Amino acid sequence: MVSLKSADLNAPRRQAIDAMKASLSPEQWARNAAFVAELRREISAHPVSRHPAIDILNRGVLDHDAMRLIHLEYRHAIVQIFTDALLAAQMQSRQLEPRLASASKMAGRFLLTLNVLDEFGFRPGKDAEGYYRGNPACAHYPLFEAVLDDYGVSAEDRATFRPTAIATEVRSFLEDAYGSYVDVSALLAVAEEEVILFSPPLRRATGALGLGVDDGYYYVHGVSDDDTAEAADDDHEDDLWFILTQAITEDQFDHVRRISLEYCDLWVRFWDEQLVLAGAAETSAA
């Protein structure tokens, strides 16, 4: 039993990963990790990773109306439901038991919580009263809503917005995975990869229009290589792959590979559609 009086509370991310590894045999972990590594290589080579939208956004050539629409579409496809999916994964970690030892689900929940704390607007450290630091106004979803404010999107505009069929399909594909710990964890990891790919271009395209990107949503997304910013996208993506490594079994490899690549395919179609709507017809990555 761990003594609460002497427990090591440092490096919580590493401790969670170590506990997850310890829940499997070394052979099981190595086999699952090899599958996950190969899947990540496939995803990094997928056409979505070199979609023409990345270059077009980076060049800052899209006008205000096009970028306004892209943000509304992106909001519907992923931003509104991302924390829903994280919370679904936390709940469905119960599926690890009784296959794994009692309480094995807690390390994954702990690691997901580190992601959730960032998403919900908490910050590392203690406040003046020695309690957690955070503010719901700093949660990533309302920060994205503030970007829409900057684009002049009214509350009525948001309420009456009719997304494209592909934006709804991307959203539904993740929502339909909420009942499976393995599925939702895999798709969340893929979604983080999409965030890493497209947030920097979206940030640059927004900045090119004269809108502020040095604070708010684009201070926590799209600047993973900036030491002064607060982005943690890379950590989050790695965390989700570790969660999948603990959760998956060999008989699920083919299924997880299929849904992960299918989700990537949907994102290609999503960005194809955004370029068509924007009048930038360089669609479909080779």
C-alpha positions as a printed NumPy array, in Angstrom:
array([[  0.   ,   0.   ,   0.   ],
       [  1.226,   3.493,  -0.814],
       [  1.541,   5.702,   2.244],
       [ -0.277,   8.974,   1.69 ],
       [  2.189,  10.607,   4.059],
       [  5.169,   9.76 ,   1.856],
       [  3.615,   9.329,  -1.602],
       [  5.613,  10.728,  -4.506],
       [  3.372,  13.346,  -6.111],
       [  5.943,  14.541,  -8.625],
       [  5.876,  13.763, -12.363],
       [  2.206,  12.699, -12.368],
       [  2.126,  11.998, -16.108],
       [  5.083,   9.615, -15.901],
       [  3.657,   7.905, -12.83 ],
       [  0.336,   7.297, -14.585],
       [  2.073,   5.796, -17.615],
       [  4.225,   3.578, -15.392],
       [  1.104,   2.328, -13.588],
       [ -0.58 ,   1.563, -16.902],
       [  2.457,  -0.404, -18.053],
       [  2.444,  -2.348, -14.8  ],
       [ -1.169,  -3.427, -15.394],
       [ -0.064,  -5.576, -18.369],
       [  2.65 ,  -8.152, -18.768],
       [  5.824,  -6.823, -20.444],
       [  4.968,  -8.948, -23.484],
       [  1.438,  -7.544, -23.746],
       [  2.628,  -3.966, -23.407],
       [  5.374,  -4.446, -25.997],
       [  2.954,  -6.035, -28.481],
       [  0.366,  -3.295, -28.028],
       [  3.001,  -0.563, -28.174],
       [  4.363,  -1.957, -31.443],
       [  0.869,  -1.885, -32.95 ],
       [  0.274,   1.677, -31.765],
       [  3.645,   2.823, -33.126],
       [  2.855,   1.347, -36.533],
       [ -0.614,   2.916, -36.516],
       [  0.902,   6.298, -35.718],
       [  3.284,   5.908, -38.649],
       [  0.355,   5.132, -40.942],
       [ -1.546,   8.156, -39.712],
       [  1.475,  10.437, -40.149],
       [  1.701,   9.241, -43.774],
       [ -2.027,   9.649, -44.425],
       [ -3.061,  12.229, -47.062],
       [ -4.637,  14.398, -44.363],
       [ -1.134,  15.229, -43.113],
       [ -0.328,  16.988, -46.394],
       [ -3.755,  18.318, -47.266],
       [ -3.669,  21.443, -49.496],
       [ -5.641,  23.309, -46.822],
       [ -2.529,  23.39 , -44.638],
       [ -0.554,  25.393, -47.19 ],
       [ -3.493,  27.599, -48.142],
       [ -4.168,  28.498, -44.514],
       [ -0.476,  29.065, -43.841],
       [ -0.301,  31.521, -46.75 ],
       [ -3.107,  33.584, -45.262],
       [ -4.932,  33.948, -48.568],
       [ -8.475,  33.182, -47.387],
       [-10.771,  36.116, -46.714],
       [-12.734,  36.918, -43.577],
       [-15.956,  35.252, -44.721],
       [-14.17 ,  32.026, -45.657],
       [-12.34 ,  31.852, -42.331],
       [-15.509,  32.676, -40.428],
       [-17.256,  29.726, -42.072],
       [-14.295,  27.391, -41.518],
       [-14.332,  28.191, -37.811],
       [-18.067,  27.496, -37.567],
       [-17.595,  24.197, -39.376],
       [-14.597,  23.221, -37.237],
       [-16.555,  24.127, -34.112],
       [-19.33 ,  21.734, -35.089],
       [-17.016,  18.936, -36.207],
       [-14.772,  18.747, -33.138],
       [-14.564,  21.729, -30.763],
       [-18.041,  21.401, -29.254],
       [-17.697,  17.696, -28.501],
       [-14.02 ,  17.222, -27.684],
       [-14.432,  17.3  , -23.907],
       [-17.585,  15.179, -24.213],
       [-15.386,  12.516, -25.794],
       [-12.731,  12.836, -23.078],
       [-15.375,  12.374, -20.388],
       [-16.847,   9.414, -22.275],
       [-13.385,   7.839, -22.288],
       [-13.049,   8.421, -18.559],
       [-16.342,   6.656, -17.916],
       [-15.716,   3.782, -20.322],
       [-12.348,   2.992, -18.76 ],
       [-14.509,   0.798, -16.528],
       [-14.38 ,  -1.673, -19.431],
       [-10.813,  -2.542, -18.39 ],
       [-12.221,  -4.444, -15.421],
       [-12.436,  -7.327, -14.718],
       [-10.091,  -8.189, -17.617],
       [ -7.324,  -6.339, -15.789],
       [ -6.748,  -6.189, -12.046],
       [ -9.036,  -4.177,  -9.793],
       [ -8.396,  -0.426,  -9.975],
       [ -6.448,  -0.775, -13.247],
       [ -8.805,   1.776, -14.783],
       [ -7.599,   4.492, -12.423],
       [ -4.219,   5.164, -14.059],
       [ -5.895,   5.848, -17.399],
       [ -8.51 ,   8.012, -15.719],
       [ -5.724,   9.877, -13.947],
       [ -3.946,  10.534, -17.249],
       [ -7.185,  11.599, -18.935],
       [ -7.795,  13.952, -16.027],
       [ -4.531,  15.767, -16.742],
       [ -5.888,  16.37 , -20.252],
       [ -9.296,  17.372, -18.931],
       [ -7.773,  19.84 , -16.456],
       [ -6.066,  21.673, -19.321],
       [ -9.226,  21.599, -21.444],
       [-11.36 ,  22.905, -18.56 ],
       [ -9.116,  25.872, -17.747],
       [ -7.074,  24.677, -14.779],
       [ -3.409,  25.665, -14.44 ],
       [ -0.562,  23.928, -12.589],
       [  0.131,  25.243,  -9.099],
       [ -1.844,  26.497,  -6.114],
       [ -3.823,  29.69 ,  -5.714],
       [ -3.43 ,  32.194,  -2.878],
       [ -5.48 ,  29.941,  -0.603],
       [ -3.458,  26.839,  -1.396],
       [ -6.16 ,  25.408,  -3.662],
       [ -6.21 ,  24.478,  -7.36 ],
       [ -5.677,  27.282,  -9.866],
       [ -8.18 ,  27.67 , -12.675],
       [-11.051,  29.543, -14.244],
       [-13.816,  28.095, -16.453],
       [-13.452,  31.134, -18.706],
       [-10.005,  29.726, -19.607],
       [-11.481,  26.42 , -20.797],
       [-10.644,  25.79 , -24.431],
       [-14.24 ,  25.674, -25.683],
       [-15.165,  29.189, -24.455],
       [-11.793,  30.416, -25.722],
       [-12.806,  29.155, -29.165],
       [-16.151,  30.916, -28.779],
       [-14.185,  34.121, -28.206],
       [-12.463,  33.563, -31.574],
       [-15.927,  33.444, -33.143],
       [-16.691,  36.726, -31.373],
       [-13.624,  38.215, -33.058],
       [-14.946,  36.968, -36.392],
       [-18.221,  38.767, -35.718],
       [-20.299,  35.613, -35.267],
       [-23.359,  36.456, -33.178],
       [-25.167,  34.155, -30.773],
       [-28.002,  33.923, -33.303],
       [-25.534,  33.033, -36.055],
       [-24.254,  30.161, -33.93 ],
       [-27.696,  28.928, -32.979],
       [-28.969,  28.912, -36.561],
       [-25.802,  27.675, -38.281],
       [-26.373,  24.692, -40.532],
       [-23.152,  22.69 , -40.869],
       [-22.219,  20.787, -43.98 ],
       [-22.973,  17.091, -44.184],
       [-19.291,  16.208, -43.856],
       [-18.87 ,  18.334, -40.701],
       [-21.777,  16.433, -39.18 ],
       [-20.32 ,  13.127, -40.348],
       [-16.961,  13.892, -38.708],
       [-18.74 ,  14.823, -35.491],
       [-21.004,  11.771, -35.499],
       [-18.109,   9.393, -36.139],
       [-16.516,  10.393, -32.833],
       [-19.825,  10.561, -30.976],
       [-20.694,   7.046, -32.117],
       [-17.515,   5.791, -30.405],
       [-18.493,   6.995, -26.927],
       [-19.644,   3.54 , -25.85 ],
       [-16.253,   1.875, -26.385],
       [-13.168,   2.785, -24.36 ],
       [-10.832,   1.483, -27.053],
       [-12.66 ,   3.204, -29.917],
       [-13.079,   6.598, -28.286],
       [ -9.467,   6.601, -27.054],
       [ -8.156,   5.801, -30.538],
       [-10.293,   8.463, -32.212],
       [ -9.367,  11.05 , -29.591],
       [ -5.704,  10.361, -30.332],
       [ -6.389,  10.869, -34.04 ],
       [ -8.352,  14.041, -33.274],
       [ -5.371,  15.407, -31.349],
       [ -3.215,  14.699, -34.399],
       [ -5.658,  16.758, -36.484],
       [ -5.483,  19.575, -33.935],
       [ -1.679,  19.526, -34.104],
       [ -1.773,  19.574, -37.915],
       [ -4.368,  22.274, -38.459],
       [ -4.227,  24.621, -35.454],
       [ -0.99 ,  26.364, -36.518],
       [ -2.339,  27.046, -40.049],
       [ -5.68 ,  28.22 , -38.631],
       [ -3.792,  30.504, -36.263],
       [ -1.695,  31.969, -39.077],
       [ -4.71 ,  32.477, -41.325],
       [ -6.567,  34.203, -38.5  ],
       [ -3.593,  36.413, -37.708],
       [ -3.259,  37.323, -41.385],
       [ -6.693,  38.943, -41.137],
       [ -5.508,  41.197, -38.322],
       [ -7.274,  39.267, -35.571],
       [ -5.462,  38.642, -32.301],
       [ -3.749,  35.259, -31.928],
       [ -1.299,  36.004, -29.097],
       [ -3.824,  35.247, -26.383],
       [ -6.888,  33.079, -25.913],
       [ -7.571,  29.943, -27.949],
       [ -4.613,  30.369, -30.282],
       [ -2.317,  30.79 , -27.282],
       [ -3.11 ,  27.212, -26.227],
       [ -3.514,  25.74 , -29.724],
       [ -1.289,  26.148, -32.731],
       [  1.893,  27.126, -30.902],
       [  3.282,  23.809, -29.614],
       [  6.816,  24.875, -30.568],
       [  6.592,  28.177, -28.672],
       [  8.027,  27.872, -25.151],
       [  6.186,  31.038, -24.045],
       [  2.764,  29.64 , -24.92 ],
       [  0.603,  27.21 , -22.988],
       [ -0.1  ,  24.599, -25.646],
       [  0.04 ,  20.966, -24.539],
       [ -1.292,  19.3  , -27.683],
       [  1.726,  17.022, -28.116],
       [  1.507,  15.751, -24.525],
       [ -2.213,  15.147, -24.918],
       [ -1.775,  13.161, -28.101],
       [  0.943,  10.993, -26.533],
       [ -1.235,  10.441, -23.459],
       [ -4.108,   9.131, -25.555],
       [ -1.854,   6.707, -27.395],
       [ -0.594,   5.406, -24.038],
       [ -4.2  ,   4.971, -22.932],
       [ -4.92 ,   2.988, -26.084],
       [ -1.8  ,   0.887, -25.512],
       [ -3.119,  -0.218, -22.143],
       [ -6.687,  -0.752, -23.317],
       [ -6.386,  -2.569, -26.63 ],
       [ -6.25 ,  -6.33 , -27.114],
       [ -4.732,  -8.136, -30.075],
       [ -8.107,  -9.143, -31.5  ],
       [ -9.001,  -5.419, -31.775],
       [ -5.96 ,  -4.363, -33.817],
       [ -7.611,  -4.575, -37.238],
       [-10.769,  -2.803, -36.064],
       [ -8.87 ,   0.07 , -34.443],
       [ -6.662,   0.516, -37.476],
       [ -9.74 ,   0.625, -39.716],
       [-11.682,   3.202, -37.707],
       [ -8.604,   5.381, -37.16 ],
       [ -7.831,   5.573, -40.868],
       [-11.508,   6.016, -41.702],
       [-11.606,   8.987, -39.333],
       [ -8.568,  10.422, -41.143],
       [-10.402,   9.92 , -44.443],
       [-13.343,  11.9  , -43.08 ],
       [-11.038,  14.747, -42.119],
       [ -9.672,  14.809, -45.678],
       [-13.225,  15.178, -46.96 ],
       [-13.915,  17.855, -44.341],
       [-10.994,  19.977, -45.51 ],
       [-11.804,  19.316, -49.163],
       [-15.237,  20.771, -48.498],
       [-13.842,  23.808, -46.675],
       [-11.67 ,  24.688, -49.66 ],
       [-14.599,  24.281, -52.035],
       [-16.736,  26.571, -49.886],
       [-13.874,  29.068, -49.687],
       [-13.434,  29.038, -53.451],
       [ -9.911,  27.646, -53.125],
       [-10.278,  24.6  , -55.321],
       [ -6.99 ,  22.83 , -54.522],
       [ -8.871,  19.89 , -53.067],
       [ -7.86 ,  16.337, -52.272],
       [ -4.311,  15.599, -51.181],
       [ -2.432,  13.183, -53.409]])
